[in-house]
Amino acid sequence: LVPVVFAAALVGEREVRLAAGQQMVLLAEGGRSALLWVDAVEDVVAYAPAAPPAGATPADLVLAWSGAERPLAVLDVPRVLSIAR
């Protein structure tokens, strides 16, 4: 069995609605694993360190930012796995 973490709940949604087109991403680190349920996965991109975008507020689950043109949050996987326990 693998725990499931809902991305919408992690960002403060009070209710999560499941849809057939949603996807799951396997997170793993140090022998622990969980599935992250997301609305969609658009692409997998290489990490390119970047400054946070203007107006971004610090979040417990954001480890860093990546991508100069369109900064994306890099998820703190060990932190999410600790929540999934």
N, CA, C and O atoms as a MOPAC input file, in Angstrom:
PM7 MOZYME 1SCF
protein

 N      0.84000 1    -1.18800 1     0.00000 1
 C      0.00000 1     0.00000 1     0.00000 1
 C      0.87500 1     1.23800 1     0.00000 1
 O      1.91500 1     1.28500 1     0.65800 1
 N      0.44200 1     2.23100 1    -0.74100 1
 C      1.17500 1     3.48800 1    -0.84200 1
 C      0.21900 1     4.62000 1    -0.47000 1
 O     -0.87700 1     4.70600 1    -1.02400 1
 N      0.61900 1     5.49000 1     0.46200 1
 C     -0.26000 1     6.61200 1     0.79900 1
 C     -0.43900 1     7.54900 1    -0.38500 1
 O      0.43500 1     7.64900 1    -1.24700 1
 N     -1.57600 1     8.23300 1    -0.42300 1
 C     -1.87900 1     9.19600 1    -1.48600 1
 C     -2.02600 1    10.57000 1    -0.84700 1
 O     -2.73400 1    10.74400 1     0.14500 1
 N     -1.33600 1    11.54600 1    -1.44400 1
 C     -1.40800 1    12.93700 1    -1.00000 1
 C     -2.04900 1    13.73300 1    -2.12900 1
 O     -1.63000 1    13.62000 1    -3.28100 1
 N     -3.04400 1    14.52300 1    -1.81600 1
 C     -3.74000 1    15.32100 1    -2.82100 1
 C     -3.11600 1    16.70100 1    -2.90700 1
 O     -3.12100 1    17.44700 1    -1.92800 1
 N     -2.57500 1    17.05100 1    -4.07200 1
 C     -1.90900 1    18.34000 1    -4.26500 1
 C     -2.83600 1    19.49900 1    -3.91800 1
 O     -2.39400 1    20.47700 1    -3.31600 1
 N     -4.08500 1    19.41100 1    -4.27800 1
 C     -5.04100 1    20.48300 1    -3.99000 1
 C     -5.15300 1    20.72400 1    -2.48300 1
 O     -5.24400 1    21.87000 1    -2.04400 1
 N     -5.14800 1    19.66700 1    -1.70600 1
 C     -5.21800 1    19.80900 1    -0.25000 1
 C     -3.94200 1    20.45100 1     0.30000 1
 O     -3.99500 1    21.21300 1     1.26400 1
 N     -2.80200 1    20.14200 1    -0.31200 1
 C     -1.53600 1    20.72000 1     0.14400 1
 C     -1.49100 1    22.23200 1    -0.03600 1
 O     -0.81100 1    22.92700 1     0.71900 1
 N     -2.20800 1    22.74200 1    -1.02700 1
 C     -2.20900 1    24.18700 1    -1.26500 1
 C     -3.43800 1    24.87700 1    -0.67600 1
 O     -3.73200 1    26.02500 1    -1.01000 1
 N     -4.15200 1    24.17200 1     0.19900 1
 C     -5.21600 1    24.80300 1     0.96600 1
 C     -6.63600 1    24.59300 1     0.52000 1
 O     -7.55100 1    25.15100 1     1.12600 1
 N     -6.86200 1    23.80200 1    -0.52700 1
 C     -8.24700 1    23.54200 1    -0.94000 1
 C     -8.97000 1    22.79200 1     0.18100 1
 O     -8.42100 1    21.85700 1     0.76400 1
 N    -10.17800 1    23.19900 1     0.47000 1
 C    -10.95300 1    22.55300 1     1.53600 1
 C    -11.61100 1    21.26600 1     1.06300 1
 O    -11.90100 1    20.37500 1     1.86200 1
 N    -11.84200 1    21.17600 1    -0.23500 1
 C    -12.48300 1    19.99600 1    -0.81300 1
 C    -11.73800 1    19.59900 1    -2.07900 1
 O    -11.38500 1    20.44800 1    -2.89800 1
 N    -11.50400 1    18.30600 1    -2.23000 1
 C    -10.82000 1    17.79200 1    -3.41700 1
 C    -11.84300 1    17.03200 1    -4.25000 1
 O    -12.50900 1    16.12200 1    -3.75500 1
 N    -11.95900 1    17.40900 1    -5.51100 1
 C    -12.87400 1    16.71300 1    -6.42500 1
 C    -12.03900 1    15.87900 1    -7.38900 1
 O    -11.15600 1    16.40300 1    -8.06800 1
 N    -12.31600 1    14.60500 1    -7.44700 1
 C    -11.57200 1    13.70000 1    -8.31100 1
 C    -12.17700 1    13.69100 1    -9.70700 1
 O    -13.39400 1    13.74400 1    -9.87800 1
 N    -11.29100 1    13.62300 1   -10.70400 1
 C    -11.72900 1    13.59000 1   -12.09300 1
 C    -10.92000 1    12.54000 1   -12.84400 1
 O     -9.77200 1    12.26100 1   -12.49800 1
 N    -11.52600 1    11.96600 1   -13.86700 1
 C    -10.89100 1    10.87700 1   -14.61800 1
 C     -9.57900 1    11.30000 1   -15.27300 1
 O     -8.69500 1    10.46100 1   -15.44200 1
 N     -9.42200 1    12.55600 1   -15.64200 1
 C     -8.22200 1    13.00600 1   -16.33700 1
 C     -7.05700 1    13.34700 1   -15.42300 1
 O     -5.97100 1    13.66900 1   -15.90500 1
 N     -7.26200 1    13.28400 1   -14.11900 1
 C     -6.18500 1    13.60100 1   -13.19700 1
 C     -5.13600 1    12.49500 1   -13.19100 1
 O     -5.38300 1    11.38700 1   -13.66600 1
 N     -3.96100 1    12.81200 1   -12.64700 1
 C     -2.85500 1    11.85700 1   -12.68300 1
 C     -2.20200 1    11.73900 1   -11.31200 1
 O     -2.42100 1    12.56900 1   -10.43000 1
 N     -1.39300 1    10.68600 1   -11.14900 1
 C     -0.63600 1    10.48700 1    -9.92900 1
 C      0.84600 1    10.43400 1   -10.26600 1
 O      1.24900 1     9.86600 1   -11.28100 1
 N      1.65100 1    11.03700 1    -9.39300 1
 C      3.10100 1    11.05200 1    -9.54600 1
 C      3.67500 1    10.31800 1    -8.33900 1
 O      3.31800 1    10.61300 1    -7.19900 1
 N      4.56300 1     9.36300 1    -8.59200 1
 C      5.18800 1     8.62700 1    -7.49700 1
 C      6.33800 1     9.45200 1    -6.93700 1
 O      7.24900 1     9.84300 1    -7.66700 1
 N      6.28900 1     9.71500 1    -5.62800 1
 C      7.35800 1    10.40400 1    -4.92200 1
 C      8.09500 1     9.35900 1    -4.09400 1
 O      7.45800 1     8.52200 1    -3.45300 1
 N      9.41200 1     9.39200 1    -4.09700 1
 C     10.18500 1     8.42400 1    -3.32300 1
 C     11.47900 1     9.05900 1    -2.84300 1
 O     12.10000 1     9.85800 1    -3.54500 1
 N     11.87600 1     8.68400 1    -1.62100 1
 C     13.12400 1     9.17100 1    -1.05300 1
 C     13.42700 1     8.35000 1     0.19000 1
 O     12.56900 1     8.17900 1     1.05600 1
 N     14.65500 1     7.84100 1     0.27500 1
 C     15.08700 1     7.13800 1     1.47800 1
 C     14.23200 1     5.94700 1     1.88000 1
 O     14.03000 1     5.71200 1     3.07100 1
 N     13.72900 1     5.19500 1     0.92100 1
 C     12.90800 1     4.02700 1     1.24200 1
 C     11.44500 1     4.33400 1     1.51400 1
 O     10.65700 1     3.41500 1     1.73900 1
 N     11.07000 1     5.58700 1     1.49700 1
 C      9.66600 1     5.97500 1     1.68200 1
 C      9.08400 1     6.36000 1     0.33700 1
 O      9.80800 1     6.81300 1    -0.55000 1
 N      7.78000 1     6.18300 1     0.18100 1
 C      7.13600 1     6.58700 1    -1.06500 1
 C      5.68800 1     6.98900 1    -0.80900 1
 O      5.09200 1     6.61400 1     0.20100 1
 N      5.13900 1     7.75600 1    -1.73800 1
 C      3.74100 1     8.17700 1    -1.70000 1
 C      3.35300 1     8.57000 1    -3.11600 1
 O      4.20900 1     8.85700 1    -3.95200 1
 N      2.06600 1     8.58000 1    -3.37100 1
 C      1.53900 1     9.05700 1    -4.65100 1
 C      1.00500 1    10.46300 1    -4.45600 1
 O      0.25800 1    10.72400 1    -3.51300 1
 N      1.38800 1    11.37000 1    -5.34700 1
 C      0.87700 1    12.73500 1    -5.33400 1
 C     -0.17900 1    12.83800 1    -6.42100 1
 O      0.13200 1    12.70700 1    -7.60500 1
 N     -1.42000 1    13.07100 1    -6.03000 1
 C     -2.55400 1    13.17100 1    -6.95200 1
 C     -2.63500 1    14.61000 1    -7.44300 1
 O     -2.82400 1    15.52700 1    -6.64400 1
 N     -2.49500 1    14.81600 1    -8.75200 1
 C     -2.46500 1    16.16600 1    -9.33400 1
 C     -3.50200 1    16.28800 1   -10.43300 1
 O     -3.99200 1    15.28700 1   -10.95500 1
 N     -3.83300 1    17.52600 1   -10.78200 1
 C     -4.77700 1    17.76100 1   -11.87300 1
 C     -4.20000 1    17.31800 1   -13.20600 1
 O     -4.90800 1    16.73600 1   -14.02800 1
 N     -2.90500 1    17.59300 1   -13.42900 1
 C     -2.28000 1    17.23500 1   -14.70300 1
 C     -0.76300 1    17.29100 1   -14.57600 1
 O     -0.21600 1    17.97900 1   -13.71400 1
 N     -0.11100 1    16.56300 1   -15.44200 1
 C      1.33900 1    16.64000 1   -15.60000 1
 C      1.58100 1    17.09300 1   -17.03100 1
 O      1.22700 1    16.39300 1   -17.97900 1
 N      2.17600 1    18.25200 1   -17.18300 1
 C      2.37900 1    18.80300 1   -18.51600 1
 C      3.68400 1    18.34100 1   -19.14100 1
 O      3.73000 1    18.03000 1   -20.33100 1
 N      4.74200 1    18.29400 1   -18.34600 1
 C      6.05300 1    18.00200 1   -18.90300 1
 C      7.01700 1    17.69900 1   -17.76000 1
 O      6.75400 1    18.03400 1   -16.60500 1
 N      8.10900 1    17.07600 1   -18.09000 1
 C      9.20300 1    16.86900 1   -17.15000 1
 C     10.35100 1    17.71300 1   -17.68100 1
 O     10.75200 1    17.57100 1   -18.83600 1
 N     10.87800 1    18.58900 1   -16.83900 1
 C     11.93200 1    19.50300 1   -17.27600 1
 C     13.15000 1    19.38000 1   -16.37400 1
 O     13.03500 1    19.00000 1   -15.20900 1
 N     14.30400 1    19.69900 1   -16.91600 1
 C     15.54800 1    19.68700 1   -16.14400 1
 C     15.54200 1    20.84000 1   -15.14600 1
 O     14.97000 1    21.89900 1   -15.40200 1
 N     16.18900 1    20.61400 1   -14.00600 1
 C     16.27800 1    21.64500 1   -12.97600 1
 C     17.24300 1    22.74700 1   -13.40400 1
 O     18.37900 1    22.46700 1   -13.78800 1
 N     16.79800 1    23.98500 1   -13.33900 1
 C     17.61600 1    25.15600 1   -13.64100 1
 C     17.32300 1    26.19100 1   -12.55500 1
 O     16.29600 1    26.86700 1   -12.61500 1
 N     18.21500 1    26.32700 1   -11.55700 1
 C     17.95000 1    27.22200 1   -10.42700 1
 C     17.48100 1    28.60900 1   -10.87700 1
 O     18.00300 1    29.17500 1   -11.83800 1
 N     16.49100 1    29.13700 1   -10.16700 1
 C     15.92900 1    30.44500 1   -10.49500 1
 C     15.47700 1    31.13900 1    -9.22300 1
 O     15.25000 1    30.50400 1    -8.19300 1
 N     15.35300 1    32.43800 1    -9.31600 1
 C     14.81900 1    33.22800 1    -8.20700 1
 C     13.30300 1    33.03500 1    -8.16100 1
 O     12.68400 1    32.76600 1    -9.19000 1
 N     12.70300 1    33.16900 1    -6.98200 1
 C     11.24000 1    33.07300 1    -6.90500 1
 C     10.58800 1    34.15200 1    -7.76800 1
 O     11.12900 1    35.25000 1    -7.89600 1
 N      9.44200 1    33.85200 1    -8.35300 1
 C      8.75300 1    34.87800 1    -9.15100 1
 C      8.25500 1    36.01100 1    -8.26100 1
 O      8.06000 1    35.82100 1    -7.06000 1
 N      8.05300 1    37.17300 1    -8.84100 1
 C      7.54300 1    38.33200 1    -8.10200 1
 C      6.23100 1    37.97200 1    -7.42000 1
 O      5.33400 1    37.39900 1    -8.03900 1
 N      6.12900 1    38.30400 1    -6.16900 1
 C      4.89500 1    38.05100 1    -5.42600 1
 C      4.79100 1    36.67300 1    -4.81800 1
 O      3.81800 1    36.39100 1    -4.11800 1
 N      5.76500 1    35.79300 1    -5.05900 1
 C      5.72200 1    34.44800 1    -4.48200 1
 C      5.93000 1    34.53900 1    -2.97200 1
 O      6.80600 1    35.25900 1    -2.49500 1
 N      5.13000 1    33.81500 1    -2.24900 1
 C      5.28500 1    33.78900 1    -0.80200 1
 C      5.96600 1    32.48100 1    -0.40700 1
 O      5.71700 1    31.44700 1    -1.02800 1
 N      6.82000 1    32.51000 1     0.61200 1
 C      7.48200 1    31.28000 1     1.03600 1
 C      6.45100 1    30.22300 1     1.44200 1
 O      5.44900 1    30.53700 1     2.08400 1
 N      6.70100 1    29.00200 1     1.07000 1
 C      5.79400 1    27.90100 1     1.41800 1
 C      6.61000 1    26.76000 1     1.99800 1
 O      7.74200 1    26.51900 1     1.57600 1
 N      6.03700 1    26.06200 1     2.96100 1
 C      6.73400 1    24.94800 1     3.60000 1
 C      7.08500 1    23.83400 1     2.62800 1
 O      8.03600 1    23.08900 1     2.86400 1
 N      6.33800 1    23.70800 1     1.54600 1
 C      6.53200 1    22.58400 1     0.63500 1
 C      7.36900 1    22.93200 1    -0.59000 1
 O      7.59800 1    22.07300 1    -1.44100 1
 N      7.83100 1    24.18300 1    -0.69400 1
 C      8.65400 1    24.59400 1    -1.82600 1
 C     10.11300 1    24.59600 1    -1.39200 1
 O     10.51000 1    25.34100 1    -0.49500 1
 N     10.90300 1    23.74900 1    -2.04500 1
 C     12.32300 1    23.63200 1    -1.72700 1
 C     13.14200 1    24.68400 1    -2.47700 1
 O     14.10400 1    25.22600 1    -1.93400 1
 N     12.75800 1    24.97000 1    -3.72200 1
 C     13.49400 1    25.91300 1    -4.56500 1
 C     12.61000 1    26.29100 1    -5.74100 1
 O     11.45800 1    25.86600 1    -5.82900 1
 N     13.16300 1    27.09500 1    -6.64600 1
 C     12.48200 1    27.48600 1    -7.87400 1
 C     13.35300 1    27.11700 1    -9.04800 1
 O     14.57900 1    27.14100 1    -8.94400 1
 N     12.73700 1    26.77500 1   -10.17100 1
 C     13.48500 1    26.34900 1   -11.35500 1
 C     12.89600 1    26.96000 1   -12.61400 1
 O     11.67700 1    27.03800 1   -12.76900 1
 N     13.78500 1    27.39800 1   -13.52200 1
 C     13.33500 1    27.90300 1   -14.82000 1
 C     13.31200 1    29.40800 1   -14.88400 1
 O     12.50700 1    30.04600 1   -14.20500 1
 N     14.17500 1    29.98300 1   -15.68300 1
 C     14.27200 1    31.44000 1   -15.77300 1
 C     13.05700 1    32.07400 1   -16.43900 1
 O     12.57100 1    33.10600 1   -15.97700 1
 N     12.56100 1    31.47400 1   -17.51300 1
 C     11.44200 1    32.06900 1   -18.26300 1
 C     10.10900 1    31.94800 1   -17.53100 1
 O      9.31000 1    32.88400 1   -17.51000 1
 N      9.88800 1    30.80500 1   -16.94400 1
 C      8.62500 1    30.53300 1   -16.24200 1
 C      8.96800 1    29.76500 1   -14.96100 1
 O      8.91300 1    28.53500 1   -14.95500 1
 N      9.32200 1    30.46800 1   -13.87400 1
 C      9.74100 1    29.77800 1   -12.65400 1
 C      8.66800 1    28.83200 1   -12.12400 1
 O      7.50200 1    29.19800 1   -11.97700 1
 N      9.09800 1    27.61400 1   -11.84500 1
 C      8.21900 1    26.59200 1   -11.28800 1
 C      8.71800 1    26.22800 1    -9.90100 1
 O      9.92600 1    26.18800 1    -9.66500 1
 N      7.80500 1    25.96300 1    -8.98800 1
 C      8.17500 1    25.54700 1    -7.63600 1
 C      8.70900 1    24.11800 1    -7.67200 1
 O      8.15500 1    23.25000 1    -8.34700 1
 N      9.78500 1    23.89200 1    -6.94000 1
 C     10.34700 1    22.54800 1    -6.78500 1
 C      9.84800 1    22.01700 1    -5.44400 1
 O     10.12900 1    22.59000 1    -4.39100 1
 N      9.12000 1    20.94000 1    -5.50000 1
 C      8.49500 1    20.35800 1    -4.32200 1
 C      9.53000 1    19.76100 1    -3.38000 1
 O     10.46600 1    19.09600 1    -3.82400 1
 N      9.36800 1    19.99200 1    -2.09300 1
 C     10.22900 1    19.40000 1    -1.06100 1
 C      9.69400 1    17.99200 1    -0.78700 1
 O      8.84700 1    17.80400 1     0.08700 1
 N     10.19100 1    17.00700 1    -1.53600 1
 C      9.67400 1    15.63700 1    -1.47300 1
 C      9.77300 1    15.04500 1    -0.06200 1
 O      8.78500 1    14.48400 1     0.41300 1
 N     10.92500 1    15.14200 1     0.63500 1
 C     10.97500 1    14.58000 1     2.00000 1
 C      9.90000 1    15.16700 1     2.91900 1
 O      9.34100 1    14.45200 1     3.75100 1
 N      9.60800 1    16.46000 1     2.77300 1
 C      8.56500 1    17.09000 1     3.59600 1
 C      7.19400 1    16.51500 1     3.26000 1
 O      6.41400 1    16.20800 1     4.16100 1
 N      6.89500 1    16.36500 1     1.97300 1
 C      5.60200 1    15.79400 1     1.57500 1
 C      5.48600 1    14.36000 1     2.08700 1
 O      4.42400 1    13.95900 1     2.56300 1
 N      6.56500 1    13.58800 1     1.99500 1
 C      6.51900 1    12.21000 1     2.48500 1
 C      6.30500 1    12.15700 1     3.99200 1
 O      5.66700 1    11.22900 1     4.48900 1
 N      6.82400 1    13.12900 1     4.72600 1
 C      6.58200 1    13.15400 1     6.16900 1
 C      5.12200 1    13.43900 1     6.47300 1
 O      4.58500 1    12.93400 1     7.45800 1
 N      4.47100 1    14.24600 1     5.63600 1
 C      3.04200 1    14.51800 1     5.79000 1
 C      2.22000 1    13.27500 1     5.47400 1
 O      1.18500 1    13.03100 1     6.09400 1
 N      2.68900 1    12.49100 1     4.50600 1
 C      1.92500 1    11.30600 1     4.03700 1
 C      1.90500 1    10.17800 1     5.06200 1
 O      1.09200 1     9.26000 1     4.94700 1
 N      2.76100 1    10.22600 1     6.03700 1
 C      2.79100 1     9.12400 1     7.01900 1
 C      1.55200 1     9.04600 1     7.84400 1
 O      1.43700 1     8.17400 1     8.70500 1

